[in-house]
Structure formats: C-alpha cells, structure tokens
Amino acid sequence: MMRYYIFAGCFWLLAFMLGPTNTYAKSERQLVREGNAAYATADFALAETQYLKSLSKHQQRDLDEARFNLGDAYYKQERYEQAAVEFSRLAAHTLNDKTRALAYHNLGNAHLKAQKLEECIEAYKKALRVNPQDDETRYNLAYALLMQKQQEEQEQQQEQNQEQNQEQQEQEENQEQEEQEQNEEQQENQEQQQNEQQEGEEQQENQEQQQNEQQEGEEQEENQEQQEGGEGEEQEGEENKQQQSQPQEGGEATQVRQLTKEEAIQLLESLKNEEMETAKRVMQRTRKGRDRRIDKDW
C-alpha cells in the first residue's frame, strides 16, 4: 500500500502551523500546497508540475515533502520507474528516519508494480531495518517473497515443460527419422527384389532365346542334311540306273542302295518301257521269220 496521505498531510499541517518565514519560503510552500490540492483531487499531472517547481527551490525543509509526493504522483500515473527514482533519491538524501523508512516502503511498492521482485524485496528489507515495527512493510515483504517463490516455481515448471516438449519433439523427430529410414530400406529392398526378378526374367528370356536359336540351328542342320541326303540319294539312284543299264564287267558286285519310293516308281516305269520295247522287237522278228518260211519254196 502506498503511503502518501499521512506523510503529505503531516508536512502540510506542519507548514500551515509554522507559516512562512519569508517571502521566498512562502512561494515555495505555496507550490507544495497547490501540488497537494491537485493530488487530493486526483489531478496527478498538475501535482507533478507543482512539486517539480517546488523542488527547483532546493530548500531542504520542503524538498522531502515535494520529492515524496512527486514520487506518489508518478506512481498514480503508473510511471513506476520514475516513481522509484524519486523514492530512491529521497531515501538517500533525507535526514529523517521516518521519511527514509516511508521512502523505502514506497520504493518497494514501485518495484513490485514493475515486476522487479528482487529490487522490491531489497527495498522492503531496508525499510524494516530503519523501522522494524512497521507491520505493513513486513506484510508487503512476505507477499513479495511469496510472489518470488511462485515465480521461481512457475519458471521451473516452464523449464520442465520446455524440456519435456523438447524431449518429446526429439522423440518424435527420432521416430519420424526411424520410420523414414525403414521406409527407405523397404523401398530399397523392393527395388532390389524387382531388379533381381527382372534380371531373372531377362536371364530366362535369354535362355529361351538361346534354346530357340539352338533348336532352329538343329532344325536347319537337319533340313540341310535331309536336303543333302536327298540329293545324294538322287545321285546314287541315277548312278544305279546307269549301272543297271550297263553290263558290269568282272569284279566284285557293288552293294545296291535302297531306293526311295519315287526312285522305285521311276525305275519300274523305265523297266516297263524297256520290256515293252524288247517285246515289240521280238514280235517283229518273229513275224518276219514266219513270213519268210511261208514264202519259202521247199
């Protein structure tokens, strides 16, 4: 809790009771009063202006009040860093322990609003060193320590969550990498099997082609042999015909080659023709002989 009403009121009451000592002090006190009046109506900007004017007079008696209330004016405008600057200056330069304790107390409040817990706790501790009986400052210190503990626990929890998330992310990445490697390995195996199958099919085709070529070669060779054999048989048939038509002179008889059907038919036809010719000649000779015997004169 900010402390400003009591402090400002005390200075205002003190100034009112004592009254100005001279014209210069009266002008300075008038600026402080105007600042207090503006502060009371929540016109903190005007209060800030009047307090700054008062501080420009550099009179120690009114300096503490003006700086203290200026810090409060900054605080009310949520300008916590500027408020902390004024409370730090007041705590460092005031000659009054009560004012110093109040300045450290409000300095802790400004740091608390600015989420500077370490500076806040240190300011409350300084305030309690000056005024150990201040229960409000002790309560604020306990509250700040609790916030610090919660913040540390929250940071630890965030770090744990971050580590867990990182570990989970790493596990997911490792799992994805393993799955990718497995997929790549399976794909390589499939490609290898396909290649091996294709090679096997190509080898089989080559073997079949070689077998076909070999079979074709054998068939061509057989056909060629058959053709050569047929020509040889025809040639031998002709030679046999010549040998049969011509009388063979002495010597050993040659072995007769077995005739083919066509050769046998040709041979029979030839023999038949020759027999017919021979029969015709015999008949002609017989007729001539008969005619001569008939015409012969016995």
Protein Blocks (a to p, Z undefined) as FASTA:
>chain_A
ZZfklmmmmmmmmmmmnopabfklmmmmmmmmmmmmmmmnopaklmmmmmmmmmmnopak
lmmmmmmmmmmmmmmnopaklmmmmmmmmmmmpcbfklmmmmmmmmmmmmmmnopaklmm
mmmmmmmmmmmmlmklmmmmmmmmmmmmmmmmmmmmmmmmmmmmmmmmmmmmmmmmmmmm
mmmmmmmmmmmmmmmmmmmmmmmmmmmmmmmmmmmmmmmmmmmmmmmmmmmmmmmmmmmm
mmmmpccdeddddddddddfklmmmmmmmmmmmmmmmmmmmmmmmmmmmmmmmmpcZZ
